[in-house]
Amino acid sequence: MLYDACEEIRLTELNKILGARRVAQTFKHAAPEYVKFERPPVVEQLEPAQFDGGLILNRQIKYYDYGVVSVIFEIPFSGNWNDLIRLSAKWMAGTDFEREAERLARTQIERAKAALIRPYPTWLSEDYFIFNLRNIGGNPTASDLLQKHGSDIARVVRGETAELADSERAEVLQSSLSYYPTDLSVIGWNAAFVFDTPSGAETSIQLLEYANSQLLEFRHYDDLLTRELASVYDFLKHSGVVLKRWRLGNEAYKLQSVTVEVTELVERADNAIKFLSDMFSARLYRLAAAKVGVHDYKNLVNQKLHTAEDLYRYLIEGFQQSRAFLLELMVVIILVIELVFLFHPHA
């Protein structure tokens, strides 16, 4: 469960407050040192907690420098495919995890508020479920799993207990990826199935978390630009009077400030992790980002940035025209005054 808590988190200061650690870099195979987070998130490992009638939650919180807080609950599982399907449907349809995660996030953020820059009064949130199977009876290969249990995997990813239609099952399973014959990742829009070793799965889990944190950021930028553009449109509806149009310069300045700020934040979130030579990680990230909707929201943000740029130019032109009109009016008034004194020197 991820929350957009503030504009930025000072990670160095946060480390001092929490005594936490920076997240380690993990990649599926050997990769150069420069394949990494630009600013690795700070990780706070919490004590396990009992939840929902005896369920044990292993708990972890990550703090990203661009203001996202990620609450991770890990629940050990052992059972058959039907058990997993039933649990995935129950957990994905419920809200108990969400409530507990937000309570925990707000409690921890309160401790760390000195490290936050411009905290938000309300938080946007995203949740995502990852079903990480490490051992399956018979040690199947990825192709065996897709052939024999593709229907089960699709239901787990969709959180459905009923059989899915052939077309829906095919749609889910086409978003699958393997690096070795013995690993498999199937990525959905709100859940993923990962069959891998603990170290191998860590790569997929980190990238899925990162993709969802980006989605959260782009949703925030989209909301921010929507509000700002609506404010400008409302102003333009009531700016017909010349004196009111004189305020176009202030509106243009405010709009440009927001545009520059969003552009800078988008670049920071977009470049938070590098895949300069780890091609599998890059492919996995692109697949995850496409499935959860990062590209869709990023396109919306870019479109609104272009609209904001066009509006800025329009406002500046309107302001310059108003200023030119006012200057011309002042010149005319001065000429009229001079003419009055010329023809009526004793007036």
Steps between C-alpha positions, in 0.01 A plus 500: 500500500653829386417854609596837352572678830700810404694672225839370615662302781851589615639147518821589684304677772249215508780250556603689811144515634410136440838330515394312188705377204514567127355227279757269343526467124387159377499385139424165346845452357836673521466866409734801512495719807336785310176302459339635814264740673618858473398549863424162657193506724540475876371172644351465847454140614223463760418219737250239371142561611195282546208585274158370399449216744858381538647590158866599545615802300868564437509879464732738319480867400696668219540874462575635152663840456217619272250481788355150467468272804462127430357265764583136428323211668645154443295192593651149488287252306491126451218311329356389168383698198140521622620644832702765319209591270264534797744717695579726204128564443442569870794735545459694176127559563545605864608828653650379830859520373441851366368630832784342697762625255374860508485496880859376513622746234348802679647387833850466355478819293414696813837392644679602183323831429819703554640337185194578285478790256148640441292216649163445334180524708342217300682202352455324169551125532564188294496137604654199327511129582796275416465122532856372520523121477846365579439124498242311294464123512677327213735795435322603177652724238334825397351340188365208707335744742333695221380182332371315807402785732447799272133518596589496873764768456258723307239471777761584765609811308139610447385412853219282364376164631293422190649371177594778258406510135767382257551852368547645851736223601705557184509875569639441849759243396634701207655735758750236612877515508782256580877534518585139577290192412423463872354845576178670397342841559141573392416869542148636542365849561449449876679171574786283379600133518872445550658151504868539584768460763501754787792693349359486148151605611642803683581660165143461377349618828716814513416591140127439550510722808692769312255494207207546740678785677543670164132450423417670829724797418357548153147485644600779739647714221190439289274620784724802565501609136125440467432735793742763373360497146143519635602806705645671192192422289277641775711816514481547122120483509496806723789702356329701228552838668832663412601554864429135579698395196794685656517205744576260215869543575457368854295204376766425237773507765305265729431259213864501390615432858272195523609378156870525584445333837305208350752455218783480752313252722401284202862476389611409852240224536560379144876472547502357852635166377735418214510191277803585291595138431262274695266430211280249685429749778424766239257266318332400825462864604354600161249216521402588857475872422277430200270269697448724804444811286819704547524584129134603480530747789838621378344580161217686674752703700703581189185607312402731784853640515472586129160658564648699788782622274248613237292675768812668636577645157139614463504668842830675428371625165182623667700673772729668247202617295334640814822675598543644150137621502548663840821671389331626185207624709740687730670661198161611364401644838829692524449637146145606584623679813773678302250604233265634766780716647611602150161636396385607845817613680301664781261211549 
